[in-house]
């Protein structure tokens, strides 16, 4: 892998992370969701990156749900 392709891959990973979190948080507009969908369908590793974000989000939700004391 040359330096340029490494930078492009890093840029794509950053874009998937940013768009993925925005989609999960409900902050992504239609264009952002379409871009995320395009990356997932066409870029090597993007689907796995997005799935890891979903898994992390689910893990955090479970952690904080379990860590919250019950209401009296």
C-alpha angles and dihedrals in degrees: 000000000000125000095258094053090047090055092047091051090049091049091051091049091050091049092050090049094049095044093042095053091044090053093048091048092048093244099113120104123215093269091053092049090048090051091049090049090050092050092048092051099042112025122080110247097005094111091052091047091052092046089053089054090051091049092049091049091051091047092051092048091051092046095051093041090053093042094053112095115233117262115255 
